[in-house]
Amino acid sequence: MTRIAIVKKDKCFPKRCGELCLKKCPVNKMGQECIVVGEDHKALIDETLCTGCGICPKICPFKAVSIINLPEELKEAPIFRYGKNAFELFRLPIPQESKVVGIVGANGIGKTTALDLLAGLKKPNLGELEKEVSEKDIISFMKGTELQSYFENLFSKDIVVSHKPQYIDDIPERFKGTVKELIKKVSGRKIAEIKDMAEKLNISKILDQKISTLSGGELQRTAIATAILKPADLYFFDEPASYLDIKERVRVAKIIRELAKEKAVIVVEHDLIILDFIADAVHILFGKASSYGVVSHPMSSKNGINTYLAGYLRDENIRFRDEAIKFDISARENIKQRVVFANWPKLTKKLGKFLLEVEPSEIYNKELVGIIGANAIGKTTFMNILAGVIKPDSGTIGKHRISYKPQYIKAEQDNTVSEALLSVNKDALSQKYNLDILIPLELTGLLDKKITELSGGELQRVAIAVCLLREADIYLFDEPSTYLDVEQRLHVSRVIQKVIKSKDVSCIIIDHDLLFINYVSDRILVFEGEPSVRGNASKIKSVKDGMNLFLRELDMTLRKDPETFRPRVNKPDSQKDKEQRQRGNFYDF
């Protein structure tokens, strides 16, 4: 059996633990050097000597060591490894001409690494750390596969790649000019072509703005426009839906599909509805986060997403998740039998030129209400009114204890995760909360980490836990799925549901992932209007009525997948799409 050893350098402190792994290793006790302290003063494990006894991961007080037995079916060498006792990636996605190839997988599993290798930003080292791997070696490794000719063309510079990166936050640091100047510099396109794409992506009004002044959504659409306009043979889009509302996601997806009529496109995406809509084929990345990742063989978008949710690859006989993910929504039943927990009258709020109007409605106890709508249409303003952050111009909100997870989270305090949790609930680390909140949100391994050291996804999960640990009557979550992968989003929805339904409380959630909202919500509040001008929310509706109203506006139809019960997007102008439109049933659930 092939095994790999992973040492997380940021958690490994041999001096503080007294070199426990070295002292307890059975191979070391026999006089061989299976585990030593390397030049960087961190543990170094010789995988050829490791017996897989499992002692070092158990005794490491900092949880820095993992010994992983790779699937027996995985017989090939890795395509890339970051270093000794570091992450390794097996296989690569295969670009397909005139098609969109989707990639789905957990965070930290190698999706961005795979794109970097295909884009030529990293060079495959075939797991060889002691010697330089030549381009000839790489071509020989790929021999007989679709990737052989791809890398031959990449190395001879006969393939030009355009890459929209995952992280766009550092773009303002690297470029100080305007949106138009950035797009022109990277793409070399004429102003007329830039203006045409800006119109399609709804960024015409910001073309003359400085990059440093853009919001996350504006910056994302600018990055997408820049990538699309760059003349290339292969286009990569790493998480293009991030920062965008659902209308913008659909708009971007349609533009990328149009691009794929003539070019090869690869897209990494966590929003399964958008991935299903945009992709012709899907590769699954599975393995263990921060340890190793494996790229599956390509499948159709439906089979790929359903296989990912099932957690089992039939053609390779590999199970990569213990349980299948199914979207059971039976908890919505009998919602009308519950008692009204809170209500509000007609609310209005004027902010500059923007006017928000919210019709009277009520929320039941133990109920989760999802809010959907475009950006800049008043969703967060409404939530701030409920939270007491701002006062409405008309209408009075009843007094309730509120716990609020805002849209934007900043790591300002230099305390640890455990200190942050205990500051809102002295029993935060008790067995009950450990089982109900900390373990499902994958926070137990972060308790000693500083808040300022957390990644975006880690900070999001801590903020969700903090919100749930407060004693409150109404829990408010603004975009809790941001930075989270598919499985983490499901875990978050289940945690929120469990906590809310175990108390006499209510919950309101804003999110742009329609699958997440569809799964977590008992009812839905739809916001309509004109962004930055006016927003209107009518009475809370059933999920079916609310989704049908919103999907009609999106010009998109959804149906229930019979295997996973997830909402599936009908391909535009497909038979099912036409049938649902004819019936006026945009949400067939």
N, C-alpha and C positions, 0 to 999 in steps of 0.2 A: 504493500500500500504506500502511495506517495503522500508524504506529509510536508507541511511547511511550518516554520516557526516565525511568529510575528512578535517583535518587540516595539512597543509604542514608546519612542524615545522621550516624549514629553512627560511620560509618567514613570520612567525608570530612574530610580535613585539608589544605586547599590550601597552607597555609604550610609544612607538613612536606614536601610533595612538590614544592614550587616551582611550583605551579599548572600541572602537566604537561598536563592535559586542555585548558586554555585555550591553551597554547602550541602544541600539536600539532594542534588542530582545524583541518581544511582550510578550513572556512567562516570561522573567526576570521582565518585568514591572508589571506583575501580581503577583510578589512575589515569583515565583519559580526559581530555579537555573538551567536553561537550558544551559546557557553558563557561565563558570567561568574561572578564571586563575588558571591553575594547578601548581603543585610543581615545574615543569620545566619552569615556567613563560611563558607558552604558553596557548592559548585558549583551553578549554576542553568543548566539547559539549555532552550533554546527549541526545542520539538519541531517547530514550523513551519519552522524553518531547518535542522534536523538532516537530513543526507543518508543516515544509517544506515551510514556508512563503517566503523564498528566499531573505530576507533582508540582512543577514550577508554576503553572497557572493558578493552582489552588493556594499555594503558600505566598505568592506575591502580594504584599499588602496594598500595593498601588494598582493592581489589576493591569499590569503593563505587558504581561506575557500571554500569548495564545499559541497553542499547538494544534494545528488543524490537519485532519486527515481528509485529503481530497477525494472526491468520488472515484471509485475504482474504474468507472467507465471513462474517466478523463485521463487518457494515456499520453497525450501530446505534451510537448514542452510549452512553457509560457511564451507569449509574444513579446512581453515586456515585464521587467521587474525594476522597482525603484532602487533597490539596494539589498544588502544582506539583512535578512529578517524583516523585510519590508513588503509592501503590497505587490502582488503580481497579477497580470492579466492574461487570460487565455483566449485566443482567437480574436477576430475583428469582425465588425459588421461589413456587409458586402454592398457597395453602391450599385444601384440599378438605373440604367438609362431611362429617362422619361417616367420615372416613378419616385414617389416619396417613401423612403424607408424610415420607419419609426424605431426608436430605441426606448425601452421601458425597463426600469429597475430601481432598486433602493438607492438612497444617497450613499456615497462612499464605496460604490461597487465597481467603478471604473468607466462610467459612461463618458465623462469628459476626457479621460485618458485615451479612450478609443478614438474619439474625434481628433485629438491632438496628434495621434499616430497617423491617422489617415490624411490629416492636413499637412503632414510633414513638419509639424512644430516639435514633435519628439521622434526619435529614431528607434525602431524596434531593436531591442538588444537580445531577444530570444532567451532571456533569463541569464545570459552570460555576464558575469560581473568582473571576471578576472582578465578578460581580453576584449579587444575592440572587435565588434561585429561589422563586417563589410557589407556593402550593398549587394555584392554577389552572394554572400551567405544568406541574406534576407530573401533574395529572389529564389534561391535554392530551397529555402524553408517553405516558401509559398508554392513550390512547383506543383502543377496539376490542379490548382485551385483558381477561382475567379480573381483572386487577389494578386496572382503572379503578374499578369499583364498590367494591373493597376499600379503596382509598385514599380514595375519597369518604366511605365510612363511618368510616374511621379518623380523618380530619380533622374530621368532624362529631361525633366522639366517640360514634358509634353502635356501635363495636366495642370491647369490653374484652378486653385481652390479659393472659395470665398467663405469666410468663417465668422458667424455671429456668435461671440463667446457667451458663456454662461454668466460671468460676472461683468456687469456693465458699469458698476459703481466707480471704477478707476478711469473711465473714459475722460471725465472732466479734468483729471489730473494730468493726463497725457496730451490733451488737446485744448487749447485756450480760445479758439475762434468760435464762429457761429455754426449753426446746424448746417447751413448751405455750404459753408467753407469746408467743413469736415467731409460731407458727402462728396463734394467735388474733388477734394484731395485724394480720397481713397478710391473712388470709382472712375474718375476722369471723365465723367459724363457732362453733357452740355446742360446749361441751366434749364432749358425747356424740358428735358428728360427728368431732371431732378424735381421740377415743379409738378410734373405729371405723376410721379411716384408719391410725392408729398400729398397730393390731392387724394390718392387712393388710400393712403395711410392716415389721413386726417391730421397732418402736421404742417399744412401750408402756412398757418398763422405763426409758426415758431421758426420758420426758416432763417430769419434774421436775428434770432435770439442767440445769446452766448450759451455754449454747452453747459457752462457752470450754473445756469439759472433753471435748467430743466428739472421737471419732476421725474420720478422713476418711470412712469408710463411713457412720458415724452422721450426720455432717453432710450427706452427700449425700442420704441417705434423708429427713432432715429438710427439706432444700430441695425435694425432690420432693413430699413430703407438702404442704408449704406452697403450692407451685405448683398442685397438683391441687385443693386445697380452696378456692382463690381462685375465686369465681364469675367466669367469663369466657366469651367466644365462641370464642377461639383460644388454644391452649396451645402454648408452645415449651419443648422440653427439649434443652438444649445439653450433649451428652455425658453422659447420665444413668448410663451404665455405669461411669464412672470411680470408682475406690476400692471398687467392689463385687465380691464374689466371684460365681461363675457362678450359684449358687442365687439370690442376691439380684438379679442381672441378669434372670433369668427371671421372678422374682416381680414386679419393677418393670415389665418388658415386658408382662406379662399385665394389670397394673393400668392401664397407659397404653392398651392396646388396648380395655379396657373403657370407659375415658373417651371414646375415639374413636367409640363407638356413637352418642353424642349431640353431640359437639363436633368441631371441626376441630383437628388436632394436627400439629405439625411437630417432627421429631426429627433432631438431628445426632448421628451415632454412627460410631466407628471399628471397633467389634466387628461384623464382617460377619454373624456368625451371629445376633446379637441384632437387627441392622438387618433382616436377612431375615425374622426371626420377627415383628418389630413392624410393619413398613411395608407399606402397600398399594401405594404408588407411591414412586418414587425420582427425585430430581434429582441429577445429577453436577455438581460444581464442578471445573472444570479451568482450567489457565493456568500461571502461574509464581509460586511462593511469594514473597510480599512485593512482587510487581510488579503482577500483574493476575489477576482471576478471572472466569470465565464460568459462568453457570448454564445447564445444559442444559434441554431440554424434558423434561417428566415422562415416566417409563416405569414399567412394572410393576416390582415389587421384584426379580423374577428377572432381567428384561432389563436393569434399571438397574445391578445389581451386576455382572452378566456383561459389560455394555458398559464399565463402569468398569475391570474387570480386563483387558478386551481393549485398552483405550486408544484406541478408534476409534468415533466417533459416525457411524453410517451415514446417518441422516437429514439431518445437516448436513455430511457429508463432511469431518470434522475429525479428524485424528489428534493426540492430546494426549500420547501416550507411545510411545516407539520400539518397545518390546517388550510383548507381551501377558503378563500374569501367569498362570501355570498352576501348579497344586499337584501336582507330580510327587512321589510317595512311593515310587518304586521302590527308593530306597536302603535301605529296610527289609529287603529280601531278604537271605537268608543270614546273618541276625544270629546264629543259633545255631551257626554255624561258627566264630565268634570265640572267643578265649580269655577266661576270667574274669580281670578286671583287679583287682577289689576286691570284698569281701563284708562283711557284718555279721551278727552273731548276733541273737537276740531282744533288743530294746532297750526299756527302760522309763524314764520320767521323770515325776516328780510335781512340778508347779508349783502350789503352793497347793491348790485343790480340783480342779485339772485333772490328769488322768492320760493320758499318751501311751504306747501300746504299738505297737512296730514289729516285724513278723515277720521272721525271717531271710531274706536275699535276697542277690543278687550282681549286679554290673554288669560288662559286657564292655568290652574295649578298643575305642576309636573309637565308643563308643555314647553316644547322647543319651537320657536317661530323663526324661520329662515327669511332673510331679506335679500332680494335680488334686484338688480337695476344697474344702469350705466354709472361710470364715475362722474363726479361733479353734478350729481342730481339730487343730493340731500340726504343720503343714507347715513353718513357719519354725523351730519348735523342733527338728524333726528335722534341718533343714539346719544349724542352729547346733551340733548335736551332731556332725555330720560335719565341720564347720569347726573344731571344738575350742573354740568360744566357750563352750559349757556342757558339763558331763560328764553322761552317763546314770547313773541309779541302778543299773541292771544292764546288763551287756553291755559289751564292750570293742571300740572302733574301732581298726582297724589304722592304722599311721602312714603317712600320705600327704601329699605337698605339696598344699596346698589354695589355690585362688584363688577368692575369694568376692565376688560383687556382691550386697550386701544389699538388702532391700526398700526401706528408707528411705535416701535419699541426701541428705547435707547439704553445701552449698558453704561449707566452713569456711576453707580455705586461700586466700590472696590471690595465688596464683601463676597463671600462664597455662596454657592447655590443653596447649601443647607441653611446658611444664615438668612438668606433672602426668604426662604420658605418658612423658617421659624419666626421671622419677624411679623408674619401675618397670621400664623396659627402655631401656638406652642406645642401642639401635638402633631405637627406636620410630618414628623419622621416615625410616627407610631405605625404599628402593624396594619391597622385599618387603612390609613392613607397610603401606606407603602403598597398594599395590594390593589387598592382602587385607583390610585393616581400615579404614584412614582414609578412603579414597575412598568405599567402599560405605556407611559410616556417616555420610557427609557432614560430616567433621570438618576437612578441609583448610582451609576458610574460617574456622574458629574457632580456629586454632592460637595466634593472638596475643591472643585474648580472655581476660579474667580469668575464672576459675572462678566467682567470685561474681556475674558479670554474665550468666551463662547462664540460658536459660529452662529449664523442667522437662524438655522433650524433649531439649534440647541436653545438659543435665547427665546425663540417662539414657544417651545415646549415648556420652558421654565415659566414664562409669562402666563400660559394657560393654566399651569398648576397653581401659581400664585392666585389667579382669579378664582379658581374653584375652591381653594383652601380658606378664603375669606367667608365669614358668616354674612349672608345676604338674603334678600327676598327675590331679587331679580339679578340674573347674571347676564352680562353683555359681552359679546365677543365680536370684535371688528377684524375680519379677515384672518381667522386662525389657521388657515391652511397654507399661508405664505411660507416659503422655504422648506415645506415638508414634502416628502415623497409619498407615493400612493399608499403604502402600508401605514406610514405614520399618520396620514390623514384619516384612515379608517380607525386606527387606535384612538386618535383624538376624538372622533365622533362618538365612539363607544364609551370613552371615559366621561365625556360631557353628558351623554344620555344617562349613564348609570348614576352619576351624582345628582342630576336634576330630578330624575324619577324616584330617587330614594328619599327626597325631602318634599316638603310643601313649599316649593319655590317654582320660578319660571325662568325661561332663558330666551334671549334673542340673539341671533347670529347673522352677521353680514358675511357673505363670501361670494367669490366669482367662479368657484369650481361647482358647476351644476350637479355633478355626480355627488359631491360632498353634501351640498344643500339638499338634494333629493333624498339622500340617505338619513341625514340627521334631523330633518324637519318633520313636525307634526302638521304644521300649516305654513303658509307662505304669505309674506307681505311684499307686493310688487311696487317698485318705484318707477314712474314714467315721467316724461317731460322732455325738456331741452337742456342738455348739460350747460352749466354755468349761467343759465337764464331762469329756468323754473323747474321745480320738482313737485310731483304729486303722488301721494300714497293713499290708495283707497282702503277699504276695510280688509282685514286679514281674510284670506281665502283658503280653501282646501288646497292641498298640494297639486291635485289634478287641475283645478280651475286656475290657480296661480301660474303654474308652469305652462299651461295651454295659452294663457294670455301673453306671457313673456316670450314664448317660443314663436308665436305668431309675429311678434314684433321683430324677433331675430331672423325670421324667415328660415326656420330650421325645424325638422320633425324628429321626435325621439320615439323609440319603442322599447319594450322590455325584452332583454335577452333571455331566452328560455333556460339557459344553463346556469348563469350567474345571477340572474334577475337584475342586472345593472341596466341603466338606461343606455341604449345604443343610438348613435346618430344614423339616420338614413342618408345614404349618399344622394346628393341633389339629383333630381329627375329620375331616381330609381323607381321601380314599380311600387315598392312600399311607400316611398315618399309621395308619389302621385296619389295613391289610394288614401293616405291619411289626410292629405290636403283636400281631396274631394269631399271627405267626410267632415272637414273642419276640425279634425282631431290631431293637433300638433303634438300632443303628449299621450301616446297610446300605452297606458300603464294600468 
